[in-house]
Amino acid sequence: MKIGIVCPYSWDVPGGVQFHIRDLAEHLTRRDHEVSVLAPADDETPLPPYVVSAGRAVPVPYNGSVARLNFGFLSAARVRRWLHDGAFDVIHIHEPTSPSLGLLACWAAQGPIVATFHTSNPRSRAMIAAYPILQPALEKISARIAVSEYARRTLVEHLGGDAVVIPNGVDVGFFADAEPKEEWQGDTIGFIGRIDEPRKGLPVLMRALPKILAERPRTRLLVAGRGDEKEAVAGLPEHLRDRVEFLGMVSDEDKARFLRSVDVYIAPNTGGESFGIILVEAMSAGAPVLASDLDAFAQVLDGGAAGELFANEDADALATAAVRLLGDPDRLAELRERGSSHVRRFDWSTVGADVLAVYETVTDGTSSVDADDRVGLLTRLGLTRD
């Protein structure tokens, strides 16, 4: 099958959507499909062979963050050329409502279109206001995927229609097989995310840290991600600042080693999350997870069965839970076991097959899975026809 995938966000600035698209493209390629990804990218960005650059992106505030998007007449021409040259059997557009390549592709594409909605924003006035503009494009979509129940709810409430829920995928084995790094082991708690993006929650964790260290003074906080390190620790008493170790941006390999090494992974995100891929990666690596009780996080963690939850933005609750976990080896071992078992449903072997089932439904093409498997998948996804 010839598959064209549209990435709305700049390829050179890593994020959950870009990682999902990268991993999906590589999974499909391993399954002998022909895949091309169209994405914004700066001229100097090294790109995998399957990615086609649509040109430089510009930063735009979006869903509580800053997204680097690509829009305009030149971008539209590049989209049309990519579609013409690709002659794809199916177009898979991610975030078709964002003012970027996805919307341009939705306007220009002909034939089967699958759209994945990642955003969870139940109060998006912008999306409601833009509906008359978006409607003609959305009507061209053959099948809709939401990465979580909360992304699906946002779609239903703001744009109408419905979507099948297929979560983001993870190569579970990649994280499970990573080698721990000795210097990152021993009384360590971990955080991965953009330091200077408030909704990632590092300020909440920093407010909790003095209480954690008062009870467990040997604890170290390891932080991986870009941002202003001095500003991040500015609110900490000076004598505690050496208990925070900043690692900067880490490679995929080091991220896996990081998650294999820490005693507890903490996700203090405060909002704007539709899924929580870092939680899945942490569970894949066998890291016990402590996360804020966002709806999307609670769903990923099986309501708290596969990881512990604390009240969102409550630094005292975070500290209390972290101290209790760090002092309870049996509970940590239990969370590792439960997380490792729960995370299998997010492996690409399952998620990729579900996405292919959607493609095959909208294209009526030759099945790339066994007939019985395909029927089972379509039934589970709610895509069977009368």
N, C-alpha and C positions, 0 to 999 in steps of 0.2 A: 504494500500500500504506500502511496506517495502522500506524505503528511506535512502540511505547513503549519507551524506553530508561531503565534504572534505574542511577543513579550512586550508589555507596555512600558516597563521600567528599564533604565539604563543598565546595560550589561556590566559596566565597569564599576558600579556601586553595588556590592553584594546585598542581597535581601532574600526574604523567604520565597517570594514569587519567582525570582530569577533562579534560585537553587532548585525549586520544584520543576521549573521548565527544563533546566539543564539535565536533571536526573531523569525526567520523563523522556527527553529526546534520546539520551544515551541508552535507556532501557529499551525503547522502541527500536533503536538502531541494532542493538544486540539481538532483537527478535527478527532481524532482516527486513525491517521496513526502511524506506527512504525518507529521511527527515530533514527539513530545513527550518531554521528558527530565524525570524526577522526581529531584530531588537535595536533600540537606540544604543550607540556606542561612540565614544571619542575615537578620533583617528588613530591615536597611539595605543589603543586597547588591544592586546593580543586576544584573538577570538578562536574558539574551536572551529574545525572545518565545517561544521554544520550550521554555524551562525552567520547570517548576512547582516551587515550594518545598515541601519536606516539613517545614520548621521547622528550628530551630537544632540544630546538632550539638554533641557533647561530645568533648573529646580523649581518646583511648584508646591506650595503647601497643600497637603492632601491627607485626609483622614487622620489628623493629629500628628502627622509626620511631614517630611519633605520628600516628595517623589521627584525623580528626574525623568521628565516626559518628553515626547517628541511629537510635534503637531505642526501643520502648516501645508502650504502648497507643494513645497519641495518634498516633504515627507509623504504627502499623498501620491506624488508621482513615483516615488520609490516603492511604495506599497503596491501600486498598480503594476509596476514592472516586475516586482517579485512574484506577484500572483500570476502574471502572464508567463513568465519564464518557468515557474514551478509546475504548472498544470497539475495541481494537487487533486487527489481523490477526496480529501477532507481538509478543511481549514479549522484549526483549533485556536480560538482567540481567548486570551486571558484578560480579564477585567475589560470587557467591551464597552463599559460605560465611562471609563476614565478618558480624559481628553488627551489621548495619545494614539499610538499605532493601532491599538485594538479597535477603537471606534472607526478610524480611517479604513481599516481592513474590512470591518463589518459593512460599511457603506459600499466598498468596491467589490467585494468577493461575490462570486457566483457559485452555485452548487452547495453541497452540504457544509454547514457551519456548526461546530460545537463550541460552546462558550463556557469558560470556567469563571465563577465569581468567587473572589477571595475576601472581599471586604465585609466586615461586620460593623455596621454603623446604624443603629436603629433610629437615629434622629438626624438623618442627612437631609437638610433643607435643600442643599444644592442638587441632590439627586432627584428630589421631588420637583424642583423648579425646572430641571433639564429634561423631564420626561417627554414633553412634546417633541423635543429635538431627537431624543434617543429612540423614540418609538419606531420610526421606520427602519432603523438598523436592527433593533431587537426582534422585529417581526421576521427577519431573514434567518434567525437562528433556528437550527433544526433540533438541537438538544442542548439542555442546560445542565451544568454540573456546579454544585456548591461544595466548597472544601469542608464545610461544617454545617451543623444545623443552624448556627447563628448567622452564617453567611447566607444560607437559604432563606432564613427569616427576613433578612435585610432585603433580599431580592423580592420576595413575595409582597412585603409591606410597601415597598417603594415603586416597584416596576410591574407588579402583577405576574401571573404565570407561576411556574413552579420549577424545581430542579431536583435531580437526583443527587444525593450526598455521597461523594467519593473523597476521602481525606487525602491530604498531602502524603506522599510516599517517602520512605527512607530505605536506604540499603542497610538493613539491620546488621548483616554480617560485617560490613565495613567498620561499624562502631564496636560491635561485640568482639572483634578479633584484634582491635588496636592494643598496642603494648602500653601499659601505664608508664608514666615518666616519674622517676624516683623523686626528683626535686619538687614535684607537684603533689606528692603523697604525704600523708600524716597530718591530721588535724586541719584539713583544708575544706573550705567551702568555696564554691565557684559561681561565677556570673559571666555570661557571654552576651554582649549586646553593645549598641552604640552608647557610649558614656554620656554624651551630651543630648540625648533624646529622652526627655523626662518620662514619657510613657513606658519606657523600658524598665523604669523603676529603680535604677541604681541609687537615687537619693533616699528612697525608703530603706534600702538595705544599709546605707551608710548611717541612717538614724538608728537603726537597730544594732549596729555593730558594737557600740560601747557596752550595751547590756550583755551581748554575747560574750565579749571579751572579759567582762567582769566575772562571769561564771566559768569561762573556759579560756584563760589567758594565753594558752598555747595555740589557739586557733589562728589560722591565716585566711584572708580573703584573697582569692586569685581572680583578677578581672581581665577578660579578653575582649578587645574591641577598641575602636578608634574614638578619640575625643580628648578633651582637656583634662589631663590627669590631676593637675594641681587644683583645678576648680572642683573636681570630684571629691577630694579629701579635705577641702577647705573648712567644712563644718565639723570635722573630727578634732578632738583634742590632739595637740601636737604629738604627745607621747604615744598615741595609738596609730599614727599614720604609717609607721613601719610595719604594721600588721597587714597592710594592703599592698599587694604586689600586682603591678600592671604589666601585662604581657603584650599589649598592642594587638594589632591584627594578627590572627593565627591562620595557618593553612588548614585545609580540610583534615589533613593527617594529624596535625597538632590539636585541632579541635577534638578529634576522636580520642587522642591520648589524654587530653585535658579531662574529658568527661569520664574516661576510664580511671582517672587518678584521684579525683576529689571524693571526699567522704559524703558530701551532700551538694547537690546542684540546686541553687536557689533562683527562682524566676519571680521577681517582685513586680512584674509588669502591672501597670495601673489601668490600662484600657486600650481600645482600638485593635484588639487581637481577635481574629476570626478562627484561629486554629491553635497554633503553638508548636511549630515544628521542632523547636529546641527541646521541648519536653520529650518528644518522641526520640530524638537523637540521644538525649540523656538516658532514657530508659533502655535504649538499644545498647548503650555502653555499660549498662549495669549500675548507673549512678542513682542513688535514692533522690527523689525529687521533692522539693518543698516549694509550692507555688501559690501565688495569690489566687483567690477564689473567683476569678473571672469565669463567666459561664463557659467560654470556649475551653479554658484550661481544665475546668471541672469535667467537661465531657471527655477530653483527651485522657485524663487521669481516672476515667471510669468512676466518676463521682467521689474520688478520694480513695478508692480501693488500691490503685496502682501508684499513688503518690499522695503526700499530705498537702493540705490546703490551709491557708491562713487568711484572715479578713483583709481584703484589698486595702492598701495604703495604711495599714495599721502596723507601724514599726514595732510596737511592743508585742503584738501577737506574733509577728515574724520572729523576734528575738526569743520569745518563750518557746516556740515550736522548734527553732534551731538548736537551742540549748538542750531541750529534751531529746531530740534525735541524736545529737552528737554524743550524748551520754548513755545511749541505749543501743549497743551493738546488735542485739537480737532484732530490734525493730528495723534497723538499717538492713540487716540481712533479709528480713521479710519483704521490705520494699524492693530490694534488688530482685528477689525471686518473682514477686508479683509483676513488677515492671517489665522484666524480661519476657514473661509469658504474655502479658497484655499487648506488648508492642508488635507482636508478630502480625497482627491484623493490618499494620501500616507498612509492611514490607512491600517493595515494588513487585514482587511475585504476585501479590494479591491486587494491589492498587493498579498496576499496569494492565492486568487482565481486565479489570473493571472498565478502565478507560477505553481499551480496545473494543470491548463489548459495545460501548456507546458508539464508537466510530463505525463499527460494522452494522449497527442498527440504522444509522442515518445514511450509510452508503449502499446498503444491500449488497455489499461485496462478498467475496469469498472469505469464509471464516478462517482465521488463523489459529483458532482453538478448536478442540474436538467438539463435535456437535452437541454431545451431552453436556460438556462443560459450558458451552455457550448458552444453552437453554437455562442451565442453572444460574449462570451469571445474570442473564436478562431478567429472570424471575426475581432474583435477589435485588436487582436494581430497579425493579418496577418498570421495565422497558419492554415487556412482552406485548405482543399485539393480539387482538382478537382474530 
